[in-house]
Amino acid sequence: MPAAPIAADNGVMTVFYWVMGLAIAGTLAPSALYLLLYMATGEPACEQRARTLWNVSRVLVLLGVNILIWGHVIVGLWQIWFR
């Protein structure tokens, strides 16, 4: 029985992971900073910004995980049906 072919590195998904990682880190870090500012000053605007950036960060994580999972499902089905 022949060995299964080795999957090649997918450059498009590598770029996607980097972009998503930077977007998540780019919203998570300011969220933590604004949370610290809120704790130090008690300014309600800092709390609102921290909360908003935290929610955006969570949405980006969920989007990235969904694309990761469904991307694998689609590639697997494609390989089953067309190879």
N, C-alpha and C positions, 0 to 999 in steps of 0.2 A: 504494500500500500504506500503510495507516495506521500511524502511529508507535506504538511499544510504550508502554503506560501507565506513568507514573512511579510507582514504589513509594512509598507513604506511610510516614512514620516510625511505627514500631511502639513505642508507649509501654511496653508490657509488657516487651519485650526490653531497652529502655533501662534500665528499673528492674532487670532481671535482671543486666545487665552491671555496673551500679553496685554491686549487692549482692555479686556475685562478686568484683569488684575490691576492695571493702572487706574482704571475708572473706579474700582472698588476702593483701592487704597486712597485715591484722590478725594473720595467722599468720607471715608472712615476717619482719616487723620484730622481733617478740619472739624468733624463731629466731636472727636475727643477733645480737641483744643477748645471749642466753644463750650463743651461741658465743663472743662476746667475753669474757663472764664466765668461761667455761670456760678460755679461753686465758690469762686473767689469774690465775685462782685454782687451776685444776686440779681443781675440784670435779666429781665424776662425775655428780651430780644435774643440774648445768647442761648437761653434755653430753647426757644423756638427754632433757632438756626441749628442747634445740635440735634434736636428731634427730627427736623426735616432732612438733614444730611444723613442721619442714621437710617431713616426710612428709605431714602434713595439708595443707600448702600445695601440694605437688605433686598430691595427690589432687583438691583444689579446681580447680587449673588444668586437669587432665585432664577433670574433670566439665564445666567451662565450655566447653572446646573441643569435647567430644562433643555437648553440647547445641547449641552453635552450628552444628556441621556437620549434625547430624541435623535440626535445625530448618529449615535451608535446604533439605535434601532433601525434607522433608515439605511445606513450602510450595511448592516447585517442582513436586512431583507433584500437589498439590492444584490448582495453576494449570493444569497440563496436562490433568487429568481433568475439572475442573469449570468451566472458563472457555471 
